[in-house]
């Protein structure tokens, strides 16, 4: 079985047809989801991002027609007073990946809910848990045909399921019928085990049936993927930096086959497992663990080296010629939706929904 999209690609060689519909991307970060829509044939006409450094990278690579460097709440206000360009009120897809650290299984989860957070210099403090609802409010004002939102798997676990129910309710109030899908990038053509939730909602007036009362029952969209897994050995070049930190190197020397990260060696040597779990191993015969935004998060099990920039780009399916400017590629790739992952979802949205709308 062949892969629908190539995870090793370049912007210079890509052919973006722009014939599948118009997209506007919120929480755009470095442009991961934007590249996915472009690969799937969509025309991404603009973006919204609050971080000036991420926005600078986005503009450098994508040259958006409409660029809104601001808090999404400001965008919602402009939408309500009809101050936005007319093209944004006639979108095929409104895309967004609201910041998700409050619900990540690797984070503080419940302890961080409802608290204002200030991520990076130059950003406005925000309550991250409410940004998803601001995004839905924007959809309510712009009324695109389809809304797509990506988030962490942690939303489907424990107390966070109440939050998911609220998301479903707000989509219904906004005039949309939402679906909830859990996807893994390793089955979608990227060499990374990355489980993410995709909310895909279609505007009710485009349906050929009356939606049920349930929050995530109708309409149906097939987001099941089962492409062959891509293992790290396929793109390994071992050109990354040597592991030189005294403790990190000591833990690497005391690794055992099957360890997923350095916390296990830390437990064996020092009796505690609550350290170094963010420093993970890559095995040549498996896809990469889930990528994070940390500068040094992934090292080879077989050789004492960190992943190289080329290897990081492959894991994230970012173009080999993408210009990160002065930003750390790990940060942007870890924070972004992998382009190929979004291209798979965007293709299904077009094939099963948008192409059938008269």
Secondary structure, DSSP 8 states (H G I E B T S, - for coil): ---SS-SS--TTT------S-EEEEES-TTSHHHHHHHHTT-EEEEEEES-HHHHHHHHHHH--SEEEES-HHHHHHHHHTT-S-GGGGS-SEEEE----GGG-TTS-GGGGTT-EE--STT---EEHHHHHHHHHHHHHHH--SEEEEEEEGGGGSTTHHHHHHHHHHHHHHHTEEEEEEEEEGGGTTSSB--EEEEEEEEEGGG-SS---SSSSSSS------------GGGT----S-B---HHHHHHHHT--TT--BTHHHHHHHHS--SSSTTSEEE-TTS-B----S-SS-EEESSSSBB--HHHHHHHHT--TT---TTS-HHHHHHHS--HHHHHHHHHHHHHHTGGG--
